[in-house]
Structures are given as C-alpha cells and as structure tokens.
Amino acid sequence: MIRSHINFLNLWIGLSVSELAGSLLTFALSLIMFKSTSLTGSIGTMWLFYFIPSIIIQLVIGSYLDRYSKKLILIFIQLIKATVLAVFIVLFYYLNELYLIYIFQIILGCLTPIFTPVSQAILPNVSNQKDLVQYNSILDATSKLMVACGPIISGVIISISSSNISIIISICLFFISGISLCFIKEIKNEMIKKEKWMNQLKEGFAYYFDRKEIVKFGNLIFAVQFSVGVITVINLPYILDVLNGDMKDYGIFMASFPFGYVIGASIVKVFSKFKDINVMIYSLLIASTTFMFLGFNRYILLAYVIEFISGIALAIFNSYNTTMVQKNIDQKYSARIFTLRLAIIRTAIPIGVGFATLFSELLSIRGLYIINTIVIGLFIMVFIMTYDNKKRIK
C-alpha cells in the first residue's frame, strides 16, 4: 500500500512538472510567432506542424508501446524533449529563424502521442485498482491546473526577462520530470512479445472494437472533445460580443473552468459509493446542460458560475470514464487502447473547430452552445440504449 502511494507520488510529480513545462513552452513559442509575424494565422500554422505528425504517429505507434516498459518510455521521451529543446534554443538564439519552431513542433508532434497514452496506461501498473478513480482525478485536475497556470507564469517570466528564459525553464522542468519518473516501481509490468507491428496494430484495433463498452466510452469522449473544439472558436466572441465584456472578463471566464475542474477532481471520491457508470453519465449530463445555459445566459457573472460548474462536472466524468476503461482492458493492450482514445480526441477537436467556423454565422454563437448540449445529449441517449443490459443505468 505504501509503495503504491509512493509510486503514484513520483508519477504525479513527473507528469505535473511535464504539463507545466509544456504549458510554459506553448505560451512562449506562440508569443514568439505572433511577435515575429503579427499574424494570428502564424500560430495556427505552428499548431498545424504539430497536429499532422501527431495524428499520423498516433495511429501506428500503439503496437510498439506495449512491447516495452512504460516507465522507461516515459523517461526516454522526457529526456529527448529536454535535449531537443536545448538544441532548439541554442540554434534559435544564433539563427533567429522561425522555421526552427516548425521543425521543433514536428518533433514534439511525434513525441506527444507516445508520451500521453503511456502516461495514462501506466497508472494501473503502479497503483492498486481501488485507487484508480482518485488517482485519475488527481492527475487530471493537476494537468488542468498546470495548463491554466502556465500562461500566467510564462507571462510574468517574459515580462521581466524574455521568451528564451521561459523556454530554458521548460528544459529544466522536462529533466526534472524524467528524474522523478526514474523512481517509479511498476507493480505490474506485462509486456507483449515482439511481433510485426502491423499484426500488433491490427490486434490492438480488433481488441478495441471487439470491446463494445470501450468503444462506447470512446464515443462519449468524442462528443465532449467535439464540444471543446466548438467552444475553442466561440468563447472569445461570446464574452466580448454577445455579453459585451472585455479581456479581463474573458480571462476570468477561461479561469473558471480549470478552477472548477480542480474542485471536481478533489471531490470525486465522494461518489465512490455509487455505481461508476451512473456517476459518469450523470456528470456528463450536467456538463452538457451547462452549454445550454450559456446559450441562453445574458449575464457575465452567471457565465463564470456556469463555466465553474462545467469544470466540476467534466472532471468527474473524465476521471470515471478513464477509470472504467482501465478496469475493462487487458493490460497488454493498454498502450494501444489509450493511443486510440487519444486519436479520437485529436480528431474530434479539429472537427468541432471546423464545424464552429463554418456554421457560426448561420447558427449564431448562442446557437452553437445549444448545439453542444444536443450533440452530447444524443450520444448519452445512444450510450444508455445500447449499453449492456446487465450494467445499464438504473
């Protein structure tokens, strides 16, 4: 028991520091791109160089990840990130060419789809099953908190020094993350035998789609991430144009969600006496209705409250959704399963962004929030109607 908690502590430190490093880095690189070009589209181009290789790698890498120790993979990736970033900052200092950022984004896009699914798949290997819900919620909440704090910290650093200092701090944090992960001791470490990667890829896909419950959990994640893509486009005009707020109001609105997320993750264990499936569905139902309330809302202060509640509900949903997948899969397929889930997330968000971009004029900002509620509601209905009768929500 004690070793399990120490293992989780080392994992938590390693992943949290990594999230903070990534958040600092993202802010710094985005600022460099925008200041150098004065074009918002340049930031989009930067992310395009990240997402294209990321999605490609995502589809094929899972079969390799299950062959090796998940702990060693995480350490190796962190050290590569730190080393590549160190080389990048030196070259950028002397050459000051933006194409170096694009090259780095391509490399990062290749590394992230390896690191992220393994960081999720390793948790059952370093903890007891009864602790999974609590541990997942802690990791998820900390991740959101680091993402929220990163721009603030990076902004302060850059205001008193430069973007380069923020990047150097990110390098140090990636090294610290790798060191912390070295102290993990895997309780269970099942690795599959080495076969042709295509056979393992087919086996992983077959296993995923044969497990109908896992597919249904993934469908719910798809609906949520589609909605995330939609609000990525409309949150800013919603506050500035629809509610007639300013950038300060927008900042508070955007901070309301991660703050609620942290609160939601901290109370997730309260629901342990209820069926996991019930908690997951009801929390998602609450989260979906918050979009509808935003669609009808006319007050900025109320928007803060609604977004805060949304953060609480989605923290609970994500924790239970991830935990139920972890409990229902064979560990030898774990990395491939979480790779597929991450691929779902990475494809759903751009679809949501595209949908909002194309239909924002036709449906209006308020209408798109309501569409989010309808989309998630439909996915929930399908889930309830098709879920195994023996496990169906009562």
Secondary structure, DSSP 4 states (H G I P E B T S, - for coil): -HHHHHHHHHHHHHHHHHHHHHHHHHHHHHHHHHHHH--HHHHHHHHHHHHHHHHHHHHHSHHHHTTS-HHHHHHHHHHHHHHHHHHHHHHHHHH--THHHHHHHHHHHHHHHHHHHHHHHTHHHHS-GGGHHHHHHHHHHHHHHHHHHHHHHHHHHHHHS-HHHHHHHHHHHHHHHHHHHTT---S----PPP--HHHHHHHHHHHHHH-HHHHHHHHHHHHHHHHHHHHHHHHHHIIIIIS---HHHHHHHHHHHHHHHHHHHHTGGGGGGS-HHHHHHHHHHHHHHHHHHHHH---HHHHHHHHHHHHHHHHHHHHHHHHHHHHTS-GGGHHHHHHHHHHHHHHHHHHHHHHHHHHHHHH-HHHHHHHHHHHHHHHHHHHHHHS-GGG---
